[in-house]
Amino acid sequence: MFGHALKCFGSQWTWLCVAALGLALLSASSGLSSATPEAEDTWASLANDIFGGRPLDDGTRLVSIHMPARAEDAAIVPVTMRVTLPPDDLRRLKALTLVIDNNPVPVAATFTFSDSAGVSVISTRVRINSYTNVHVVAELSDSKLYLAQTYVKASGGCSAPAAKNVDEAIATLGQMRFRVFGKLSGAQREAQVMIRHPNNSGLQRDQVSLLYIPANFVHELHVWQGHALLFSMKSGISISEDPNVRFTYVPNGATTFKVEARDTEGKVFVSKWPATTSEPSNDSSDL
């Protein structure tokens, strides 16, 4: 379902998303909460489509997702996903899938990790279209899927106007920044990458012409530590403007980091930084 959605651009994509937006708004107006049978049916259908009917185990002791219960800005909602394995557990994290149930394209992003990445926490910012359950599914190296969820009250994030005007967005398109933060516990460190990109959802209107702006968003992101791939992200319209990803990792001795991003118009953006690009670990501000 996700792969198909990523191929839908132009006017066909716009009208598809408009229809889905209408359905989502109807769901919000009916006051759905995380415990309703309707919400449970929605998730059951999504889970079957996304994971092909694979069983989802309770991830309470392994996986967590943190988001504000009521978002201040539905177009920029922070989300942090965490996987905590016991010290003697030999399994590793293979993938994380973030699903915003009531968004027009529910799969916000899928992160896949290399064997030696050591990623246990990853954060980003998303758009929320209506009151919704949000699920994160972790796949471990035992090939099992583990589930956690939360509930967020927000609406209108997918159609909210861009913060930048068109000229500014074009002038800074694809620019990147990268930061490495101080040491965490043990060998882990933390880093953050931000890409300047409007990440147009296809549901936003030009504020002058009132016509829909065609969808164009970063749908692939790859991060390397030296020559070793740390993780890749495949994403959809739910990732906020100026995609921002913060993550933990285990240093491998490499002297550089490299980031490559690709948007749905085929533009490729590549940057490289020295591994010493660092800032204090208590600085959690956005780029």
C-alpha positions in Angstrom: 0.0 0.0 0.0 2.8 2.4 1.0 4.8 1.7 -2.1 1.8 2.3 -4.3 1.0 5.6 -2.6 4.5 6.9 -3.2 4.0 6.5 -7.0 0.9 8.7 -7.0 1.8 12.3 -7.9 0.3 15.2 -9.9 -3.4 15.8 -10.1 -4.3 12.2 -9.6 -2.4 12.2 -6.3 -4.0 15.5 -5.3 -7.6 14.3 -5.8 -6.9 11.0 -4.1 -5.5 12.8 -1.0 -8.4 15.3 -1.0 -10.9 12.4 -0.9 -8.9 10.7 1.9 -8.7 14.0 3.8 -12.5 14.3 3.7 -12.8 10.8 5.2 -10.3 11.6 7.9 -12.1 14.8 8.9 -15.4 12.8 9.1 -13.7 10.4 11.5 -12.3 13.2 13.6 -15.8 14.8 13.9 -17.3 11.6 15.1 -15.0 11.8 18.2 -13.0 8.6 17.6 -10.7 7.7 20.5 -8.0 5.1 20.8 -10.3 2.6 22.4 -13.2 2.6 19.9 -14.1 -0.4 17.8 -13.8 1.8 14.7 -10.2 2.7 15.6 -9.4 -0.9 16.3 -10.8 -2.0 13.0 -8.9 0.8 11.2 -5.6 -0.4 12.7 -6.4 -4.1 12.0 -6.9 -3.3 8.4 -3.8 -1.2 8.1 -1.6 -3.7 9.9 -2.8 -6.5 7.6 -2.0 -4.3 4.5 1.3 -3.0 5.7 2.7 -6.2 7.3 1.0 -8.8 5.2 -0.9 -10.4 8.0 2.3 -11.1 10.1 1.6 -11.4 13.9 2.3 -8.3 16.0 3.6 -9.0 19.5 3.0 -6.7 22.4 6.1 -4.5 22.6 5.5 -2.9 26.0 8.8 -3.9 27.4 10.8 -3.4 24.3 9.3 -0.5 22.2 8.0 2.9 23.1 6.7 5.9 21.2 6.5 9.4 22.7 4.4 12.2 21.3 2.4 15.1 22.8 -1.1 14.1 23.7 -2.3 17.4 22.2 -0.1 18.9 19.5 0.7 22.6 19.6 1.1 22.6 15.8 -0.4 19.8 13.8 2.1 20.4 11.0 5.2 19.9 13.2 4.5 17.2 15.8 7.6 15.7 17.4 7.8 11.9 17.7 10.5 9.8 19.4 10.7 6.0 19.0 12.8 3.9 21.3 13.8 0.2 21.4 15.4 -1.0 24.6 16.8 -4.5 24.6 18.1 -6.2 27.8 22.0 -6.1 28.0 22.2 -9.9 27.5 19.7 -9.9 24.5 21.6 -10.7 21.3 18.9 -9.5 19.0 19.3 -6.3 17.1 16.9 -3.7 15.6 16.3 -4.3 11.9 13.5 -1.8 11.1 11.0 0.7 12.6 7.7 1.5 10.8 5.8 4.6 11.9 2.0 4.6 11.1 -0.4 7.5 11.6 -3.7 5.7 11.3 -6.0 8.5 10.2 -3.6 10.3 7.9 -4.3 10.2 4.1 -1.2 8.1 3.6 -0.9 6.3 7.0 2.7 5.0 6.7 4.8 8.1 7.7 8.2 6.4 7.5 10.0 3.1 7.6 13.6 3.1 8.9 15.9 0.2 8.2 19.2 -0.3 10.1 22.5 -1.9 9.4 23.7 -4.8 11.6 26.3 -2.6 13.3 24.4 0.7 13.5 23.6 0.5 17.2 20.6 2.8 16.7 18.1 2.5 19.6 16.4 5.9 19.5 15.2 7.9 16.5 13.1 11.1 16.4 11.5 13.1 13.7 8.6 15.5 13.1 5.3 14.6 11.5 2.0 16.0 10.2 -1.2 14.9 11.9 -4.4 15.2 9.9 -7.0 14.4 12.5 -7.3 12.9 16.0 -5.6 9.5 15.6 -3.8 6.5 17.0 -0.1 6.4 16.1 1.7 3.1 16.0 5.3 2.1 15.8 6.3 -1.4 14.8 9.8 -2.7 15.5 11.2 -5.6 13.6 14.0 -7.4 15.4 16.6 -9.8 14.1 14.5 -12.7 15.3 12.1 -11.6 12.4 9.3 -10.9 14.9 7.3 -7.6 15.0 6.7 -5.7 18.2 4.1 -3.0 18.6 3.6 0.2 20.6 1.0 2.9 20.2 -0.1 6.3 21.5 -3.0 8.7 20.8 -2.6 12.3 19.5 -5.1 15.1 19.4 -4.4 17.3 16.4 -6.0 18.2 13.0 -5.2 19.9 9.7 -1.5 19.2 9.6 -1.4 17.7 6.2 -3.1 20.7 4.6 -1.4 23.4 6.7 0.4 26.1 4.5 4.1 25.9 4.3 6.1 28.1 6.6 8.3 29.4 3.8 7.3 31.2 0.6 8.0 29.6 -2.7 11.1 31.7 -3.5 12.7 30.9 -0.2 11.9 27.2 -0.5 13.5 27.1 -3.9 16.6 29.0 -2.9 17.4 26.7 0.0 16.1 23.4 -1.5 18.3 20.5 -0.5 20.6 22.3 1.9 21.6 20.1 4.9 23.0 20.5 8.4 24.5 17.8 10.5 25.3 17.8 14.2 27.0 15.2 16.5 26.2 15.6 20.2 28.1 14.5 23.3 28.4 11.0 24.6 25.4 9.2 26.0 25.6 6.3 28.3 28.1 3.6 27.2 29.5 3.8 23.7 26.4 5.5 22.2 26.4 9.0 20.8 23.7 11.1 19.2 23.5 12.9 15.9 20.9 15.0 13.9 20.4 15.7 10.2 18.1 18.3 8.7 17.2 18.8 5.1 15.7 22.0 3.7 12.7 20.9 1.7 9.0 22.1 1.7 7.9 18.4 1.7 4.7 19.4 -0.1 1.9 17.0 0.8 -0.4 17.6 -2.2 -3.1 18.8 0.2 -1.8 22.3 0.6 -3.1 25.3 -1.4 -1.1 28.2 -2.8 -2.1 31.1 -0.7 -2.4 33.4 -3.8 -3.9 31.2 -6.5 -5.7 28.9 -4.0 -4.7 26.0 -6.3 -3.3 22.8 -4.8 0.5 22.6 -4.7 1.7 19.3 -6.3 3.1 16.8 -3.9 6.9 16.7 -3.7 8.6 15.4 -0.7 11.8 13.7 0.5 11.0 10.0 0.2 14.4 8.5 0.6 17.2 9.2 3.1 20.5 7.3 3.6 23.0 8.1 6.4 26.5 6.6 6.3 29.2 6.6 9.0 32.4 6.4 6.9 31.6 3.7 4.3 29.2 1.9 6.6 25.5 2.6 6.1 23.8 3.5 9.5 20.2 3.6 8.3 17.9 4.3 5.5 14.5 6.0 5.7 11.6 5.7 3.2 8.9 8.3 3.9 5.7 9.8 2.7 3.7 13.0 3.0 3.4 12.8 6.8 7.0 13.9 7.4 7.0 17.6 8.2 8.5 20.4 6.2 12.3 20.5 6.5 12.7 16.8 7.4 14.6 16.5 10.7 15.9 13.2 12.0 17.8 12.7 15.3 19.2 9.4 16.2 21.6 7.4 18.5 24.4 5.4 17.0 27.6 3.6 18.0 30.9 5.2 16.6 32.9 2.9 14.4 36.0 5.0 14.2 35.1 6.7 10.9 36.1 10.3 10.3 33.2 11.4 8.2 29.4 11.2 7.9 27.6 11.3 4.6 23.9 11.9 3.9 22.0 11.4 0.7 18.4 12.4 0.2 16.1 12.0 -2.8 12.7 13.7 -3.4 9.8 12.6 -5.5 10.8 14.8 -8.4 14.0 12.9 -8.7 16.3 15.5 -7.2 19.2 14.0 -5.2 21.0 15.9 -2.4 24.3 14.7 -1.0 26.5 16.2 1.8 29.4 15.1 3.9 30.8 16.3 7.2 33.7 15.4 9.6 32.7 13.2 12.5 34.0 15.9 14.8 31.1 18.2 13.9 29.7 18.4 17.4 27.6 20.4 19.8 26.7 20.0 23.5 24.6 17.0 24.3 22.0 19.0 26.3 21.1 21.1 23.2 17.8 19.6 22.0 16.7 22.5 19.8 15.6 22.1 16.2 18.0 23.0 13.5 
